[in-house]
Amino acid sequence: MDASKLVSRKFADSRSVEQRKRHGRSRLSNNKDLLPNVDGRSVIYRRFRDICLAVASDQGGLDNLSEGRLQLVRRFSAACVLAEQIEADLANGQDIDVERHALLCSTLTRLAQRIGIDRRARTLNPTVADYLAGKGAETATGNGGDVEAME
């Protein structure tokens, strides 16, 4: 068989990425690694991973991110880690390159706008006043909110 036909047949695979075998894809594609050939135990990698996962969670989770958006999240996380390193140097009394820091901040702002970081925290639990108001209404009915006691 001609090698060119074999190669063209191999690249003409009509299955989607999700349909292909998971073991046939790279560790990055399978979300096993965030970066190739990096020791996951380093402080910087752990911080990078934490930022990636937090931003991805804000966007609905890794499974809901398109590949393009995931790439933006990774770039945003890398820029965050670099900015944090510069800020740590500043806090330790070292001179920093203000221009580099300003450029990173500007890049972070643009990436955040592209990713769409607009998550707003919502309160899942009632406030103390709402809770007490609800308890007051239950007490006023005389049954403490027990429906069976009313029957």
N, C-alpha and C positions, 0 to 999 in steps of 0.2 A: 504494500500500500504506500502511496506517495505521502511523504512527510507533510507537504503543504496541505493536503486534504485532511490529514489527521488534525493538524493545528487548527484549520478553519472550522472543522466539525467541533472541536473542543471549545472554541470561542463562540460558536453559534448555539450554545446551550440556551434553550428557551425557558428554562425554569427560572423563577424569580430567586432572589437571594435567600428569601425565607424558606423556599422549597428545597434548596440544596442542603446536603448533609452538613450538620454543624461542625463535624470534625474536618471537613474539607475547607473550612474558612479559617482566617487568622484569629488569633486570640483577641485582637482588637475588635474584629467584626462580631465576635461572640460575646463581647463585653466582659471578657475574663481579665483583660488588662486595659488600663487607660493609656499607658505609654509602652512602647516596645523596649525590651532590654533594659529595664529599670528595676533596681532593687526596691521593692515595695515597702521596705522597712525604714527608709530614710525619713527624716522629719519633713523635709520639703515635699517628698512624694506623698506622704500621708496628708499634709495640708492641701496639696493639689487635689488629691482624691476627695477629701472632705468638701472642698469648694465645688468640685464637679458634681458630686452627689447631691449637695444642697440645692444648687441651681437647677439640676435636672429634676429634683423633687418639686421645686417651685413650678416647673413646666409640665408637671403631670407624670414624672417618672421617666427612667431611661427607655422603657419600652414604647413610650408615646412620642419620643423625639425622632425627628427625621435625621438622616445622616448629616445634612448640612447644619442643622441646628445643634447637633451634638458636637460638631467640629467648632462651632462658635462658642459653645460652652467650654470646651477644652481650651481654646485660646483665651477666653475670659479668665478662666482659672489660672492659667500660666501667668497672665498679666497681673492678677491679684497677688500671686505668690511673689513675683518680682517687686511689686509695689510694697508689700509687707516687709520684704528684706531691706529695702531702702529705708522705710520708716523705722525699722529696728535699729539700723545704723544711726539714724538721726537721734533716736531716743538714747542711744549709748554714747552720744556726744561726738560722733564722727561726722566729718564733712560729707555731704551728699551732693550729687549732681542734680540740682533743682530742675534743670531743663529736662533731664531724663525722667524725673519723677512727674513733672507736669505732663510730659508726653504720654507716660503710662496712664495717668489719670484721665487724660483726654481719650486715649484708646479704650480704656475701661468704660467710659461713658458711652462711646459709640457702640461698643460691643453689647453693652447692656440694653441700649435702645434697639439694636438689631435682634437680640434674643427675645426681648419683650419682657423684661423683668418688671412686672407690674403686680406681682402677687400682693395681696393685702391680707393680713392676718385677721381672722374672724374669731369671735368669742364663741366657744362651744358650750361653755357653762354659763348659767345665769349669774348675774351680779348678785351680791349679797342682798341688796334691796329688793331685787326681783324675787329671790328665793323666799325672803321673809314675807313679802307681799303675798306670794302664793300660799305660804303656810298660814298667813292670817285669814285668807279666804277659806281655806280648808277648816280652820278652827271655827270660823263663823257659821259654817254649815253644821257644825257639831259632830261630825264624824271623822274628822281628820283626813278626809279625802277617800274614805273607804266606801265604795259604791255598794257593796253587799250590806253594809250596816244600814243603808237608807231603805233597803227593800223590806 
